Amino acid sequence: MAGGGICLNGAHISINNSSLSGNTAGSYVMDDDIRGGGGGIYIGHYWGEEEIFISNSFISNNHASGSHGGGVRVVQRFNGPVILQNTLIIGNSSNNEAGAVEGNDSYIIFDNVTIANNTDASNVLSFGNGAKTVFTNTIIYRNTPSTI
């Protein structure tokens, strides 16, 4: 149910010059916690030091049908950061939280990223539970709702 395009659970990956588009991920509740999500890519449960790179790529028109991260969901990724660089996150959606990107217990760096035309019922970007987030040269434009 996690990761409609890619489910990366406890592993390392680099994605370059790629498109994650038109995927759907579901979600479910276990122990009062929502699991799954990440319509384009789900990255979770990894405690290594390696960085995960997503660069020069498109994450577009993906959907998280239950909730959490229409484009990207990062969960329990404590040490090495997830670096999104020169990437477009466009037209993704979720039914409940984070139409574009959700980070929970995570470290995400947005470098020269455009986040546009994503939709959700409550917010487009969501970061919690000690998430560390860095934005550099990033555009957040025409998302619905416009709250982060």
Backbone as CSV, one residue per row, in Angstrom:
resi,resn,N_x,N_y,N_z,CA_x,CA_y,CA_z,C_x,C_y,C_z
1,MET,0.804,-1.196,0.000,0.000,0.000,0.000,0.849,1.263,0.000
2,ALA,2.095,1.173,0.448,2.971,2.343,0.465,3.720,2.435,-0.852
3,GLY,3.945,3.669,-1.296,4.749,3.889,-2.482,4.113,3.409,-3.755
4,GLY,3.216,4.207,-4.311,2.561,3.815,-5.556,3.531,3.589,-6.697
5,GLY,4.592,4.414,-6.784,5.609,4.243,-7.808,6.781,3.427,-7.294
6,ILE,7.345,3.844,-6.148,8.479,3.156,-5.522,8.240,3.099,-4.016
7,CYS,8.439,1.920,-3.444,8.399,1.763,-1.995,9.802,1.402,-1.548
8,LEU,10.464,2.328,-0.884,11.829,2.145,-0.409,11.774,2.033,1.101
9,ASN,11.802,0.824,1.601,11.626,0.593,3.025,12.890,-0.042,3.588
10,GLY,13.705,0.760,4.273,14.928,0.248,4.871,16.054,0.062,3.880
11,ALA,16.098,0.860,2.831,17.115,0.710,1.798,17.596,2.076,1.323
12,HIS,18.512,2.068,0.368,19.125,3.277,-0.166,18.907,3.330,-1.675
13,ILE,18.750,4.532,-2.233,18.530,4.677,-3.670,18.972,6.063,-4.120
14,SER,19.365,6.165,-5.379,19.567,7.447,-6.050,18.713,7.432,-7.308
15,ILE,17.968,8.507,-7.515,17.100,8.620,-8.688,17.531,9.868,-9.440
16,ASN,17.853,9.727,-10.724,18.321,10.848,-11.513,17.661,10.822,-12.889
17,ASN,17.279,12.008,-13.378,16.670,12.132,-14.710,15.522,11.146,-14.905
18,SER,14.599,11.142,-13.961,13.511,10.167,-13.976,12.160,10.845,-13.797
19,SER,11.117,10.094,-14.071,9.751,10.568,-13.879,8.971,9.542,-13.077
20,LEU,8.398,9.989,-11.960,7.473,9.181,-11.166,6.113,9.834,-11.344
21,SER,5.278,9.255,-12.185,4.056,9.939,-12.578,2.880,8.969,-12.707
22,GLY,1.713,9.450,-12.242,0.470,8.712,-12.419,0.299,7.499,-11.530
23,ASN,0.923,7.495,-10.365,0.836,6.359,-9.445,-0.138,6.649,-8.306
24,THR,-0.624,5.584,-7.652,-1.520,5.721,-6.510,-1.069,4.797,-5.389
25,ALA,-1.043,5.322,-4.175,-0.737,4.525,-2.984,-1.908,4.614,-2.020
26,GLY,-2.171,3.532,-1.336,-3.204,3.504,-0.308,-2.583,3.689,1.063
27,SER,-3.394,3.601,2.099,-2.898,3.658,3.472,-3.830,2.857,4.359
28,TYR,-3.363,2.565,5.559,-4.148,1.818,6.518,-3.735,2.244,7.918
29,VAL,-4.537,1.927,8.911,-4.246,2.286,10.303,-3.799,1.040,11.049
30,MET,-2.672,1.165,11.754,-2.168,0.070,12.589,-1.617,0.687,13.870
31,ASP,-2.070,0.214,14.998,-1.637,0.751,16.300,-1.815,2.264,16.382
32,ASP,-2.955,2.758,15.940,-3.294,4.185,15.951,-2.353,5.038,15.117
33,ASP,-1.650,4.452,14.175,-0.723,5.167,13.316,-1.112,4.913,11.864
34,ILE,-1.106,5.966,11.056,-1.421,5.797,9.640,-0.176,5.324,8.912
35,ARG,-0.293,4.213,8.216,0.817,3.625,7.466,0.516,3.715,5.974
36,GLY,1.538,3.663,5.164,1.357,3.706,3.713,1.566,5.116,3.202
37,GLY,0.882,5.439,2.119,1.017,6.746,1.502,2.217,6.821,0.578
38,GLY,2.515,8.032,0.112,3.605,8.228,-0.830,3.200,7.800,-2.231
39,GLY,2.312,8.571,-2.844,1.803,8.200,-4.162,2.892,7.986,-5.191
40,GLY,3.897,8.864,-5.216,5.022,8.704,-6.134,6.102,7.818,-5.553
41,ILE,6.545,8.151,-4.329,7.594,7.372,-3.658,7.420,7.437,-2.149
42,TYR,7.603,6.290,-1.513,7.599,6.169,-0.055,9.023,5.820,0.367
43,ILE,9.587,6.585,1.295,10.939,6.353,1.797,10.834,6.219,3.302
44,GLY,11.166,5.051,3.849,10.998,4.898,5.283,11.892,3.877,5.941
45,HIS,11.959,4.008,7.255,12.561,3.033,8.147,13.999,2.688,7.779
46,TYR,14.840,3.713,7.779,16.252,3.489,7.475,17.084,4.350,8.407
47,TRP,18.045,3.742,9.072,18.840,4.463,10.051,20.307,4.601,9.631
48,GLY,20.651,4.301,8.397,22.016,4.437,7.899,22.372,5.888,7.639
49,GLU,23.623,6.133,7.319,24.128,7.484,7.099,24.030,7.937,5.646
50,GLU,23.791,7.027,4.709,23.788,7.383,3.292,22.678,8.373,2.965
51,GLU,22.998,9.288,2.054,21.996,10.222,1.559,21.186,9.551,0.459
52,ILE,19.943,9.959,0.354,19.102,9.538,-0.769,18.958,10.752,-1.669
53,PHE,19.319,10.597,-2.943,19.235,11.690,-3.905,18.099,11.442,-4.881
54,ILE,17.287,12.465,-5.084,16.329,12.501,-6.186,16.648,13.796,-6.913
55,SER,17.204,13.674,-8.119,17.653,14.873,-8.814,17.211,14.875,-10.271
56,ASN,17.027,16.103,-10.782,16.649,16.309,-12.182,15.468,15.419,-12.589
57,SER,14.472,15.373,-11.732,13.357,14.447,-11.941,12.000,15.141,-11.810
58,PHE,10.963,14.428,-12.237,9.572,14.877,-12.138,8.828,13.921,-11.220
59,ILE,8.134,14.480,-10.232,7.227,13.704,-9.392,5.878,14.365,-9.598
60,SER,5.049,13.752,-10.450,3.845,14.456,-10.884,2.635,13.533,-11.008
61,ASN,1.475,14.137,-10.745,0.179,13.487,-10.937,0.060,12.140,-10.227
62,ASN,0.604,12.072,-9.003,0.467,10.893,-8.157,-0.590,11.174,-7.095
63,HIS,-1.089,10.113,-6.461,-2.167,10.283,-5.483,-1.977,9.321,-4.315
64,ALA,-2.161,9.829,-3.104,-2.236,8.995,-1.905,-3.712,8.907,-1.536
65,SER,-4.314,7.752,-1.780,-5.770,7.638,-1.671,-6.281,7.676,-0.244
66,GLY,-5.534,7.177,0.722,-5.965,7.251,2.112,-5.542,8.575,2.714
67,SER,-4.278,8.842,2.672,-3.709,10.113,3.116,-2.198,10.039,3.056
68,HIS,-1.548,11.136,3.380,-0.108,11.223,3.576,0.739,11.148,2.314
69,GLY,1.143,12.309,1.849,2.149,12.408,0.811,1.715,11.978,-0.565
70,GLY,0.974,12.827,-1.253,0.559,12.508,-2.609,1.726,12.277,-3.544
71,GLY,2.786,13.074,-3.407,3.982,12.906,-4.229,5.050,12.086,-3.537
72,VAL,5.403,12.507,-2.296,6.504,11.889,-1.551,6.112,11.763,-0.086
73,ARG,6.417,10.605,0.515,6.287,10.461,1.967,7.597,9.900,2.511
74,VAL,8.160,10.594,3.514,9.399,10.166,4.156,9.098,9.947,5.637
75,VAL,9.356,8.727,6.128,9.030,8.365,7.502,10.228,7.672,8.151
76,GLN,10.562,8.064,9.353,11.621,7.444,10.143,12.909,7.288,9.346
77,ARG,13.365,8.399,8.847,14.629,8.484,8.095,15.495,9.453,8.885
78,PHE,16.172,8.970,9.935,16.773,9.828,10.943,18.125,10.423,10.581
79,ASN,19.019,9.686,9.984,20.399,10.134,9.862,20.694,10.792,8.526
80,GLY,20.937,10.032,7.482,21.228,10.615,6.179,20.009,11.305,5.607
81,PRO,20.193,12.488,5.015,19.037,13.222,4.496,18.514,12.672,3.170
82,VAL,17.277,13.002,2.891,16.700,12.827,1.563,16.874,14.171,0.867
83,ILE,17.587,14.174,-0.255,17.881,15.416,-0.965,17.111,15.430,-2.280
84,LEU,16.207,16.390,-2.402,15.472,16.624,-3.643,16.132,17.822,-4.313
85,GLN,16.682,17.606,-5.501,17.451,18.655,-6.152,17.045,18.776,-7.618
86,ASN,16.824,20.029,-8.065,16.426,20.292,-9.456,15.259,19.393,-9.871
87,THR,14.256,19.344,-9.028,13.133,18.432,-9.225,11.818,19.201,-9.194
88,LEU,10.873,18.765,-10.009,9.525,19.335,-10.035,8.573,18.389,-9.319
89,ILE,7.809,18.928,-8.355,6.773,18.173,-7.648,5.465,18.869,-7.988
90,ILE,4.753,18.324,-8.968,3.634,19.044,-9.581,2.411,18.142,-9.745
91,GLY,1.243,18.692,-9.374,-0.030,18.041,-9.668,-0.319,16.796,-8.867
92,ASN,0.294,16.628,-7.702,0.033,15.472,-6.849,-1.123,15.781,-5.902
93,SER,-1.710,14.738,-5.309,-2.839,14.966,-4.416,-2.916,13.880,-3.349
94,SER,-3.596,14.248,-2.279,-3.851,13.340,-1.171,-5.225,13.661,-0.616
95,ASN,-5.861,12.683,0.010,-7.197,12.907,0.558,-7.187,13.576,1.921
96,ASN,-6.068,13.549,2.646,-6.112,14.026,4.012,-4.917,14.854,4.452
97,GLU,-3.695,14.508,4.069,-2.553,15.261,4.569,-1.408,15.223,3.570
98,ALA,-0.888,16.394,3.260,0.315,16.550,2.436,0.104,16.104,0.995
99,GLY,-0.556,16.935,0.243,-0.759,16.639,-1.173,0.534,16.508,-1.951
100,ALA,1.588,17.207,-1.530,2.878,17.146,-2.234,3.878,16.266,-1.491
101,VAL,4.279,16.699,-0.266,5.337,16.001,0.481,4.993,15.953,1.959
102,GLU,5.190,14.784,2.565,5.083,14.646,4.012,6.387,14.081,4.547
103,GLY,6.903,14.695,5.608,8.092,14.197,6.294,7.808,14.032,7.763
104,ASN,8.070,12.860,8.285,7.786,12.533,9.668,9.019,11.831,10.241
105,ASP,9.600,12.339,11.335,10.850,11.771,11.851,11.876,11.688,10.726
106,SER,12.136,12.794,10.059,12.948,12.740,8.849,13.786,14.008,8.667
107,TYR,14.666,13.956,7.690,15.533,15.076,7.328,15.453,15.208,5.810
108,ILE,14.830,16.291,5.328,14.620,16.494,3.890,15.207,17.841,3.490
109,ILE,15.983,17.820,2.401,16.556,19.037,1.847,15.945,19.274,0.473
110,PHE,15.347,20.444,0.276,14.797,20.855,-1.012,15.760,21.881,-1.603
111,ASP,16.397,21.555,-2.715,17.357,22.447,-3.342,16.961,22.665,-4.801
112,ASN,16.543,23.887,-5.111,16.108,24.225,-6.465,14.947,23.322,-6.916
113,VAL,13.914,23.293,-6.094,12.732,22.459,-6.331,11.528,23.367,-6.566
114,THR,10.653,22.969,-7.463,9.378,23.652,-7.651,8.266,22.734,-7.169
115,ILE,7.431,23.265,-6.260,6.289,22.538,-5.704,5.055,23.329,-6.099
116,ALA,4.305,22.827,-7.095,3.200,23.615,-7.647,2.003,22.743,-8.021
117,ASN,0.828,23.366,-7.919,-0.436,22.762,-8.368,-0.736,21.419,-7.712
118,ASN,-0.338,21.255,-6.455,-0.669,20.067,-5.675,-1.909,20.370,-4.849
119,THR,-2.697,19.348,-4.515,-3.942,19.568,-3.773,-4.092,18.576,-2.627
120,ASP,-4.819,19.036,-1.607,-5.128,18.215,-0.447,-6.253,18.886,0.327
121,ALA,-6.904,18.133,1.182,-7.982,18.695,1.982,-7.466,19.620,3.086
122,SER,-6.254,19.361,3.624,-5.798,20.166,4.758,-4.498,20.932,4.515
123,ASN,-3.496,20.337,3.880,-2.241,21.037,3.622,-1.481,20.356,2.490
124,VAL,-0.536,21.053,1.927,0.219,20.512,0.796,1.569,19.980,1.242
125,LEU,2.172,20.616,2.230,3.429,20.156,2.814,3.204,19.935,4.300
126,SER,3.672,18.818,4.822,3.486,18.522,6.236,4.763,17.900,6.790
127,PHE,5.269,18.469,7.902,6.483,17.966,8.533,6.245,17.886,10.032
128,GLY,6.548,16.734,10.643,6.280,16.585,12.066,7.192,15.589,12.743
129,ASN,6.970,15.437,14.048,7.719,14.506,14.888,9.225,14.695,14.755
130,GLY,9.684,15.912,14.911,11.114,16.191,14.873,11.713,16.265,13.484
131,ALA,10.889,16.434,12.471,11.395,16.517,11.102,12.272,17.754,10.944
132,LYS,13.374,17.581,10.249,14.253,18.698,9.897,14.086,18.933,8.408
133,THR,13.826,20.191,8.032,13.558,20.516,6.636,14.336,21.764,6.253
134,VAL,15.005,21.719,5.089,15.767,22.849,4.584,15.272,23.166,3.173
135,PHE,14.948,24.450,2.928,14.534,24.910,1.601,15.570,25.892,1.079
136,THR,16.116,25.640,-0.120,17.052,26.548,-0.772,16.606,26.731,-2.217
137,ASN,16.441,27.979,-2.653,16.031,28.274,-4.040,14.829,27.432,-4.472
138,THR,13.834,27.371,-3.622,12.656,26.546,-3.873,11.427,27.420,-4.064
139,ILE,10.595,27.045,-5.032,9.358,27.760,-5.331,8.188,26.910,-4.875
140,ILE,7.297,27.507,-4.079,6.047,26.860,-3.659,4.932,27.732,-4.203
141,TYR,4.178,27.201,-5.185,3.296,28.046,-5.983,1.998,27.339,-6.357
142,ARG,0.880,28.060,-6.222,-0.446,27.619,-6.665,-0.849,26.237,-6.181
143,ASN,-0.641,25.995,-4.907,-1.097,24.748,-4.290,-2.415,25.026,-3.582
144,THR,-3.226,23.988,-3.399,-4.522,24.136,-2.742,-4.647,23.090,-1.644
145,PRO,-4.847,23.501,-0.396,-4.866,24.882,0.059,-3.446,25.455,0.067
146,SER,-3.351,26.734,0.325,-2.057,27.391,0.278,-1.315,27.305,1.603
147,THR,-1.794,26.484,2.542,-1.144,26.348,3.845,-0.083,25.262,3.808
148,ILE,0.912,25.458,4.654,1.985,24.462,4.804,1.892,23.879,6.178
